[in-house]
Amino acid sequence: MTNPASSAAPAPTLEDALAALDALPAPQGLPSWTPASEVPLDQVSSESLRSCGLEYRTVDARDEVAFEHYLQAVNRGFLEERAEHLVGSRSTLLQLDGRLVGVYDPDAPRSEAPVATIATWGTGLVLDPGCIAPMWAISEVTVSSTHRRRGIARAMIEGELRSAAGTGYPIAGLTVSEATIYGRYGFGPSVGARRFTIENRRAGWVGPRPVEEGRGRIDPIEREDAMRALAALHAESVAERPGEITGWPGLWRDAAGLHPGSEEKSHRAVRYTDADGRVRGVVVFSIKDPEGTAVLRIHHLLAATADAYAALWHFSLTHDLISSVTATLRSADEPVRWMIEDQRALTSTEHDHHWVRILDVAAVLAARRYRAAGSVLFEVTDPLDLTGGRYLLTVDEAGTGSVQQLTADAPADATTVRLGVSELSALLHGGARWGTLAAAGRISADGDSTAWLDVAFAPAAPLQLSVGY
Ligand SMILES: CC(C)(COP(=O)(O)OP(=O)(O)OC[C@H]1O[C@@H](n2cnc3c(N)ncnc32)[C@H](O)[C@@H]1OP(=O)(O)O)[C@@H](O)C(=O)NCCC(=O)NCCS
């Protein structure tokens, strides 16, 4: 007789659960891209670092020792706060087909450890509903404090941008630690984020109550199930959500609080299921009680339907023994503000979040849709000479844009807007207004063209990037 305990299949490991996410259907309209692991290092940066006595090389993530040195350098760069996060996990990096780059100082006592790091991989960026562009994602930019302000970060970042542009990526992106580092390379803050604090006892709920009205139910779930549900809901809905990235499995592991060795063990999760039994939303949260005033912190709330959104916010705001609810990386225009009776119970702070850098003006402008017909000539300057030039954007009545790079004279009647690639990157999604940047002296454009551009580039839905990387 077989012992049922010994014949039972072993419980799946977290790595297995993560790998299983790969089997989920890909987001609709996902473009293809060359994996970063196949892209050669930039020779210009390699030469400039070599002339300073430094070596610029890729780190093989399968080499445990080299990977460990790389991770330690990243952790030191971020003052030990980063732990083994996101790309910091070897399996995640290998799944992403990304590349790690280190700068090494052969004269240093520990020359096997990099003095600078950068990680990159490809993902999709949603420019407009149904319009996804391949994006060169950048993370883990660090330079050891012993080697700062010698131009190492500049060499690495410029090297990544040249590599990506040379491989056909039309845009690069990163979420930043400081807002003053990346503008000089042509990045612009394209999608901002809000942090909400809601005093829930004061708020008063006036929104829909789908659970009480019998249209669905709320249930607690394990963090592994939350990870899978978040990944599935995201894959299913992301193409329609401008500002988001299509992402990778490690994002959902982190969002569900499953990262090893983190305080995130306190994460709890609840799902919303509709009347047909389909999971339509998940909220991952934790509860902290610092001084007798318990705070429910929402780490991630993802809803595929209006009912799921209302039910999950209602659950969070009416949780017992809680005095306030916080949520990060929310969009500027959220229905929850209109679901509470006292809007003054909600305070929000805004900050820059996603910075993008256009690498191919013609490709990204042709990749999104527009809200008004018309045409404009952009004269774009680029500090790295990757995509500067004159581009005629013509939008037809259906909102489709076509772009012509001009080498000869522009049409006599073309209205010209002059701007840097950093400003165009900031304006691409419609998160910033053209009239505002003109008033700030950041672009040169007349009132008629900014009025049209503000309508044409307006986002089809509130912009949000719900993750950091
Ligand atoms: C930010 C960091 C990567 C810069 O590295 P670095 O090698 O010293 O930078 P460089 O010498 O190449 O400087 C390039 C330019 O950036 C500027 N710069 C560097 N660090 C900056 C900072 N923290 N804020 C604003 N500007 C900065 C330099 O003044 C220089 O300007 P210029 O070339 O226009 O004159 C490094 O200080 C670091 O590792 N910081 C901690 C980790 C971190 O915050 N990483 C960024 C993650 S988004």
The ligand as an SDF file (V2000), in Angstrom:
LIG
                    3D

 48 50  0  0  0  0  0  0  0  0999 V2000
   23.5080   58.8390   -9.4110 C   0  0  0  0  0  0  0  0  0  0  0  0
   24.8420   58.1290   -9.6910 C   0  0  0  0  0  0  0  0  0  0  0  0
   24.5420   56.8870  -10.4860 C   0  0  0  0  0  0  0  0  0  0  0  0
   25.7300   59.0890  -10.5010 C   0  0  0  0  0  0  0  0  0  0  0  0
   26.9270   58.4290  -10.8450 O   0  0  0  0  0  0  0  0  0  0  0  0
   28.2750   59.2500  -11.2610 P   0  0  0  0  0  0  0  0  0  0  0  0
   29.1790   58.2880  -11.9370 O   0  0  0  0  0  0  0  0  0  0  0  0
   28.7790   59.9720  -10.1090 O   0  0  0  0  0  0  0  0  0  0  0  0
   27.7180   60.2870  -12.3200 O   0  0  0  0  0  0  0  0  0  0  0  0
   28.5960   61.0060  -13.4490 P   0  0  0  0  0  0  0  0  0  0  0  0
   29.9200   61.3650  -12.8990 O   0  0  0  0  0  0  0  0  0  0  0  0
   28.5960   60.1950  -14.6960 O   0  0  0  0  0  0  0  0  0  0  0  0
   27.7520   62.3110  -13.6730 O   0  0  0  0  0  0  0  0  0  0  0  0
   27.0730   62.5750  -14.8860 C   0  0  0  0  0  0  0  0  0  0  0  0
   26.2610   63.8220  -14.6830 C   0  0  0  0  0  0  0  0  0  0  0  0
   25.2320   63.5900  -13.7110 O   0  0  0  0  0  0  0  0  0  0  0  0
   25.3090   64.5580  -12.6560 C   0  0  0  0  0  0  0  0  0  0  0  0
   24.9040   63.8660  -11.4350 N   0  0  0  0  0  0  0  0  0  0  0  0
   25.4920   62.7980  -10.8870 C   0  0  0  0  0  0  0  0  0  0  0  0
   24.8030   62.4050   -9.8060 N   0  0  0  0  0  0  0  0  0  0  0  0
   23.7530   63.2320   -9.6860 C   0  0  0  0  0  0  0  0  0  0  0  0
   22.6920   63.3370   -8.7570 C   0  0  0  0  0  0  0  0  0  0  0  0
   22.5610   62.4860   -7.7230 N   0  0  0  0  0  0  0  0  0  0  0  0
   21.7820   64.3210   -8.9340 N   0  0  0  0  0  0  0  0  0  0  0  0
   21.9120   65.1810   -9.9720 C   0  0  0  0  0  0  0  0  0  0  0  0
   22.9150   65.1340  -10.8790 N   0  0  0  0  0  0  0  0  0  0  0  0
   23.8150   64.1630  -10.7340 C   0  0  0  0  0  0  0  0  0  0  0  0
   26.7540   64.9950  -12.6520 C   0  0  0  0  0  0  0  0  0  0  0  0
   26.8780   66.2650  -12.0640 O   0  0  0  0  0  0  0  0  0  0  0  0
   27.0860   64.9910  -14.1360 C   0  0  0  0  0  0  0  0  0  0  0  0
   26.5390   66.1490  -14.7270 O   0  0  0  0  0  0  0  0  0  0  0  0
   27.1190   66.7570  -16.1190 P   0  0  0  0  0  0  0  0  0  0  0  0
   27.8070   65.6460  -16.8610 O   0  0  0  0  0  0  0  0  0  0  0  0
   25.9010   67.2360  -16.8250 O   0  0  0  0  0  0  0  0  0  0  0  0
   28.0420   67.8240  -15.7000 O   0  0  0  0  0  0  0  0  0  0  0  0
   25.5590   57.7680   -8.3720 C   0  0  0  0  0  0  0  0  0  0  0  0
   25.7470   58.9260   -7.6110 O   0  0  0  0  0  0  0  0  0  0  0  0
   24.8300   56.7440   -7.5190 C   0  0  0  0  0  0  0  0  0  0  0  0
   25.0940   55.5540   -7.6190 O   0  0  0  0  0  0  0  0  0  0  0  0
   23.8810   57.1480   -6.6230 N   0  0  0  0  0  0  0  0  0  0  0  0
   23.1600   56.2390   -5.7350 C   0  0  0  0  0  0  0  0  0  0  0  0
   22.2290   55.3000   -6.4930 C   0  0  0  0  0  0  0  0  0  0  0  0
   21.2400   56.0530   -7.3250 C   0  0  0  0  0  0  0  0  0  0  0  0
   20.5770   56.9810   -6.8750 O   0  0  0  0  0  0  0  0  0  0  0  0
   21.1100   55.6530   -8.6050 N   0  0  0  0  0  0  0  0  0  0  0  0
   20.1720   56.2310   -9.5330 C   0  0  0  0  0  0  0  0  0  0  0  0
   19.0490   55.2560   -9.6460 C   0  0  0  0  0  0  0  0  0  0  0  0
   17.6800   55.8870  -10.5500 S   0  0  0  0  0  0  0  0  0  0  0  0
  1  2  1  0
  2  3  1  0
  2  4  1  0
  2 36  1  0
  4  5  1  0
  5  6  1  0
  6  7  2  0
  6  8  1  0
  6  9  1  0
  9 10  1  0
 10 11  2  0
 10 12  1  0
 10 13  1  0
 13 14  1  0
 14 15  1  0
 15 16  1  0
 15 30  1  0
 16 17  1  0
 17 18  1  0
 17 28  1  0
 18 19  1  0
 18 27  1  0
 19 20  2  0
 20 21  1  0
 21 22  1  0
 21 27  2  0
 22 23  1  0
 22 24  2  0
 24 25  1  0
 25 26  2  0
 26 27  1  0
 28 29  1  0
 28 30  1  0
 30 31  1  0
 31 32  1  0
 32 33  2  0
 32 34  1  0
 32 35  1  0
 36 37  1  0
 36 38  1  0
 38 39  2  0
 38 40  1  0
 40 41  1  0
 41 42  1  0
 42 43  1  0
 43 44  2  0
 43 45  1  0
 45 46  1  0
 46 47  1  0
 47 48  1  0
M  END
$$$$
